[in-house]
């Protein structure tokens, strides 16, 4: 793959994708190979490593012209990757396992975060201090989410679920209301509104999926060198973003999503750092790393709670061969 002068395409509107992406393995007029990453939400710090790779030229260094297509409530990243309208998407490992069990031809090629920032947001005055305390409570969350099934089975509790609407008005109006959140996001705004809130991080329950980068099986089989290059440059971007400086990437995020103000972006990054979301535990984890044993445990958990009908091989769903050699060296089996 060629090193070329910097040239990157950025889509500024959610839900669009690069025209002619069926030919993305061919070089563009710049001599770079165009690929598209579909994110799961609008530009934010939780995508910061990808934007860092943009502004620092890490993708161009490996010969790629990367388009970042913003997501939103209807990002449909899985469908776009399966239909090869885009090359890469991001999501949670548990969702990818469920999709694979339904015969969607997807594979995980790298971790985006070692730990998922999903949590439950509760009021200090609610008397909720543990997952067991959620029994019988009204919880606004994603219907059918694997974490809900897991929590109900593990703690022998029953939740009164209402669909997540991505707002905070109901939470602010009722001290007994509980809602799904990112520890990197909603607590910041709740504090601004003067509410006393705290979080229960889902990863602390034992349900601890990676956030991941995925692609289609056929694309990875046809273009392994492109997948490897994208993964390596993205990991480099994430390491750089978390270490800083990150002002240029944050400026681009704010340009794309004007609600992302500097103080909020700083809050989100600090939450990721304090909770070791991206790099994990330095003794056993690394940015981008996927441990097959940990992935297999997650697969087995989803099978145990009935979310997938048959077990599967973690090494087939999440082959580690696309990871850089220094990351692969951390694999413990």
C-alpha distance (Angstrom), angle and dihedral (degrees) to the residues before:
residue distance angle dihedral
X1 . . .
X2 3.78 . .
X3 3.78 131.5 .
X4 3.78 108.4 -133.2
X5 3.77 138.5 172.1
X6 3.81 114.5 -77.8
X7 3.77 114.5 -77.6
X8 3.80 122.8 150.5
X9 3.77 132.4 166.7
X10 3.81 118.5 -141.9
X11 3.77 122.9 -168.6
X12 3.75 108.6 -144.7
X13 3.78 97.8 -168.0
X14 3.79 125.5 69.0
X15 3.75 120.9 -112.5
X16 3.83 98.4 21.1
X17 3.76 124.4 114.4
X18 3.78 139.7 -166.0
X19 3.77 113.8 -73.8
X20 3.74 116.1 -118.4
X21 3.79 92.8 18.4
X22 3.78 90.6 154.8
X23 3.83 85.0 79.3
X24 3.78 95.8 48.0
X25 3.81 94.3 123.2
X26 3.80 87.8 67.2
X27 3.78 122.4 84.3
X28 3.79 117.6 -101.8
X29 3.81 123.5 -134.3
X30 3.80 87.7 -83.6
X31 3.80 91.5 59.3
X32 3.80 90.2 -112.8
X33 3.79 124.8 118.3
X34 3.83 110.6 -116.4
X35 3.81 119.4 -136.0
X36 3.78 132.0 163.8
X37 3.80 129.7 -137.3
X38 3.81 115.1 -157.5
X39 3.80 110.4 -154.1
X40 3.78 124.2 -154.5
X41 3.82 96.8 -126.3
X42 3.78 142.9 10.3
X43 3.81 117.0 -61.4
X44 3.81 110.8 -65.4
X45 3.79 143.0 144.4
X46 3.80 89.7 -86.4
X47 3.83 85.1 70.0
X48 3.78 93.5 40.0
X49 3.79 97.9 116.7
X50 3.79 91.8 60.7
X51 3.79 92.0 50.9
X52 3.80 89.4 46.3
X53 3.80 88.3 55.4
X54 3.80 87.5 52.1
X55 3.79 98.5 50.8
X56 3.80 95.0 39.2
X57 3.80 92.9 49.2
X58 3.80 95.9 -121.2
X59 3.79 93.0 139.8
X60 3.80 93.0 51.0
X61 3.80 89.3 50.1
X62 3.80 88.8 64.8
X63 3.82 93.9 41.5
X64 3.80 100.3 -99.5
X65 3.80 131.7 133.1
X66 3.81 100.9 -156.5
X67 3.78 124.8 -161.6
X68 3.80 115.9 -163.3
X69 3.79 109.9 -153.3
X70 3.79 111.8 -162.4
X71 3.77 119.2 -129.2
X72 3.78 132.8 -152.1
X73 3.81 137.9 168.8
X74 3.81 90.2 -40.8
X75 3.79 101.9 33.2
X76 3.82 92.8 138.9
X77 3.78 91.1 -162.6
X78 3.80 93.8 160.0
X79 3.78 93.5 52.9
X80 3.80 92.4 46.1
X81 3.80 92.3 51.3
X82 3.81 93.6 46.0
X83 3.81 90.9 50.2
X84 3.82 88.8 43.5
X85 3.78 93.2 -124.5
X86 3.80 83.7 131.3
X87 3.78 129.5 20.4
X88 3.81 102.4 -140.0
X89 3.78 138.9 28.1
X90 3.79 137.0 177.3
X91 3.78 130.2 -134.9
X92 3.79 145.7 120.1
X93 3.79 122.8 -52.4
X94 3.81 92.7 -128.4
X95 3.80 91.2 56.5
X96 3.81 90.4 49.7
X97 3.80 90.3 51.5
X98 3.80 91.3 52.7
X99 3.81 91.3 47.0
X100 3.81 91.2 49.6
X101 3.80 90.3 49.6
X102 3.81 86.6 56.7
X103 3.81 89.0 55.9
X104 3.78 97.7 -104.3
X105 3.83 105.5 154.1
X106 3.80 97.7 -124.6
X107 3.78 133.0 134.7
X108 3.79 132.1 -169.0
X109 3.81 112.3 -126.4
X110 3.81 103.1 177.8
X111 3.76 144.2 -3.5
X112 3.78 115.9 -103.9
X113 3.81 93.0 -170.4
X114 3.79 129.1 8.7
X115 3.81 89.7 -141.8
X116 3.78 130.0 30.8
X117 3.84 116.6 -120.7
X118 3.81 92.4 -141.8
X119 3.80 113.3 128.7
X120 3.78 142.8 152.1
X121 3.77 115.7 -103.6
X122 3.81 113.8 -143.7
X123 3.79 136.2 171.6
X124 3.79 117.9 -108.5
X125 3.82 87.3 -130.0
X126 3.82 93.3 54.7
X127 3.79 96.1 84.0
X128 3.79 90.4 -126.8
X129 3.80 111.0 137.9
X130 3.80 102.4 148.2
X131 3.79 142.1 23.5
X132 3.82 89.6 -99.5
X133 3.81 88.3 61.5
X134 3.81 89.6 64.0
X135 3.79 91.3 74.1
X136 3.82 109.6 128.0
X137 3.79 93.5 0.6
X138 3.78 125.2 134.7
X139 3.79 106.8 -112.0
X140 3.79 126.2 -175.3
X141 3.79 106.6 -145.9
X142 3.78 144.1 133.9
X143 3.82 107.7 -67.2
X144 3.78 112.5 -116.7
X145 3.80 94.0 13.3
X146 3.79 113.1 161.7
X147 3.78 91.9 -132.8
X148 3.83 90.8 61.6
X149 3.80 92.9 53.3
X150 3.79 90.0 46.7
X151 3.81 95.1 49.3
X152 3.80 93.8 47.2
X153 3.80 91.8 51.2
X154 3.79 98.7 40.8
X155 3.80 96.6 46.5
X156 3.82 96.9 30.2
X157 3.78 91.6 -124.4
X158 3.79 135.3 136.6
X159 3.80 122.4 -139.7
X160 3.79 125.9 -156.8
X161 3.79 97.8 -136.0
X162 3.78 127.3 -156.1
X163 3.82 120.7 -179.0
X164 3.78 117.1 -93.7
X165 3.81 111.3 -106.8
X166 3.83 97.0 -178.8
X167 3.81 91.1 -123.2
X168 3.80 130.6 111.4
X169 3.81 103.4 -150.9
X170 3.81 95.2 98.4
X171 3.78 91.8 49.5
X172 3.79 92.6 49.8
X173 3.80 91.5 49.1
X174 3.81 97.5 51.8
X175 3.82 125.9 44.1
X176 3.81 90.0 -159.8
X177 3.80 94.0 54.3
X178 3.81 118.4 108.0
X179 3.75 125.9 -164.3
X180 3.77 140.7 -179.4
X181 3.79 113.9 -106.9
X182 3.77 146.5 157.5
X183 3.80 113.0 -105.5
X184 3.78 84.6 -139.9
X185 3.79 94.3 58.9
X186 3.81 130.3 19.1
X187 3.85 98.4 44.6
X188 3.81 88.7 63.4
X189 3.82 92.7 57.1
X190 3.79 94.3 40.5
X191 3.80 89.9 56.3
X192 3.81 89.4 49.5
X193 3.82 87.8 57.1
X194 3.79 90.8 53.7
X195 3.80 97.7 -111.7
X196 3.80 122.6 140.4
X197 3.78 105.2 -127.0
X198 3.76 139.1 161.2
X199 3.79 135.1 -178.0
X200 3.77 139.5 -126.0
X201 3.82 105.8 -149.1
X202 3.80 108.9 -140.6
X203 3.81 91.0 -143.4
X204 3.82 88.4 65.0
X205 3.81 89.3 63.0
X206 3.79 91.9 65.5
X207 3.80 92.9 -101.4
X208 3.78 99.0 111.0
X209 3.82 115.4 159.3
X210 3.76 123.4 176.4
X211 3.77 119.6 -118.0
X212 3.78 103.0 -125.4
X213 3.79 150.1 -168.8
X214 3.80 112.8 -126.6
X215 3.78 139.5 -177.6
X216 3.79 137.8 176.2
X217 3.80 119.9 -77.4
X218 3.78 92.8 -125.1
X219 3.80 93.9 50.8
X220 3.81 91.8 50.3
X221 3.80 91.5 47.6
X222 3.80 93.0 49.7
X223 3.82 97.2 40.6
X224 3.82 110.6 26.0
X225 3.79 92.4 150.9
X226 3.82 91.3 56.8
X227 3.80 91.3 49.2
X228 3.80 91.0 49.2
X229 3.80 91.5 48.5
X230 3.80 93.3 48.5
X231 3.80 92.4 47.7
X232 3.80 93.5 47.6
X233 3.80 94.1 48.3
X234 3.81 92.1 45.2
X235 3.81 92.3 51.1
X236 3.80 89.0 48.7
X237 3.80 88.9 50.9
X238 3.79 92.4 51.1
X239 3.79 93.9 48.8
X240 3.78 89.7 49.4
X241 3.81 94.4 45.8
X242 3.79 94.1 50.8
X243 3.81 93.0 45.5
X244 3.80 93.6 44.8
X245 2.91 165.5 -157.2
X246 3.78 89.4 148.7
X247 3.81 103.3 157.2
X248 3.80 95.2 115.2
X249 3.79 93.3 50.3
X250 3.79 91.1 46.5
X251 3.79 90.8 49.5
X252 3.80 89.2 54.5
X253 3.82 91.1 47.8
X254 3.81 89.8 51.7
X255 3.79 90.9 47.8
X256 3.79 90.0 54.7
X257 3.81 96.8 39.3
X258 3.79 111.0 26.0
X259 3.82 93.9 -165.5
X260 3.78 88.7 69.6
X261 3.81 99.9 93.7
X262 3.83 121.7 -178.3
X263 3.81 95.6 -107.0
X264 3.80 92.0 50.5
X265 3.80 92.6 47.4
X266 3.80 88.7 50.8
X267 3.81 89.9 50.9
X268 3.82 91.4 51.2
X269 3.79 93.8 48.5
X270 3.80 91.6 47.9
X271 3.81 90.0 51.0
X272 3.79 90.1 52.2
X273 3.80 91.1 48.5
X274 3.80 96.5 44.6
X275 3.80 92.4 49.5
X276 3.82 94.9 41.3
X277 3.79 89.8 -127.1
X278 3.80 100.2 153.7
X279 3.80 105.4 33.2
X280 3.80 98.1 24.0
X281 3.78 120.8 -162.3
X282 3.80 106.3 -9.8
X283 3.81 91.8 -144.4
X284 3.80 94.8 61.5
X285 3.82 107.4 7.9
X286 3.77 138.7 59.1
X287 3.78 135.9 -174.8
X288 3.79 107.8 -78.6
X289 3.80 95.6 11.1
X290 3.80 121.6 141.0
X291 3.79 116.5 -169.5
X292 3.82 109.3 -153.1
X293 3.81 91.5 -148.6
X294 3.80 92.1 54.5
X295 3.79 91.1 46.3
X296 3.79 90.3 49.3
X297 3.80 90.4 51.7
X298 3.80 89.6 54.2
X299 3.81 91.2 49.0
X300 3.80 90.7 50.0
X301 3.81 90.7 48.7
X302 3.80 91.9 53.5
X303 3.78 89.3 49.2
X304 3.80 91.3 49.7
X305 3.81 92.8 53.4
X306 3.79 92.1 46.3
X307 3.78 100.3 -110.7
X308 3.80 92.9 122.2
X309 3.79 122.8 34.5
X310 3.79 98.5 -148.5
X311 3.82 131.9 31.8
X312 3.79 117.7 -116.0
X313 3.78 138.5 -160.8
X314 3.79 112.9 -94.9
X315 3.79 91.2 -152.5
X316 3.79 90.9 60.1
X317 3.79 94.8 47.0
X318 3.82 94.7 41.6
X319 3.81 109.5 24.4
X320 3.78 110.3 -172.4
X321 3.81 95.5 -151.6
X322 3.81 92.4 96.4
X323 3.81 92.6 60.5
X324 3.82 120.2 97.2
X325 3.81 114.3 -95.4
X326 3.81 93.6 -110.1
X327 3.80 89.9 55.5
X328 3.79 93.2 45.7
X329 3.80 87.9 54.0
X330 3.82 88.2 68.3
X331 3.81 93.5 60.8
X332 3.79 108.6 114.6
X333 3.79 100.2 -152.4
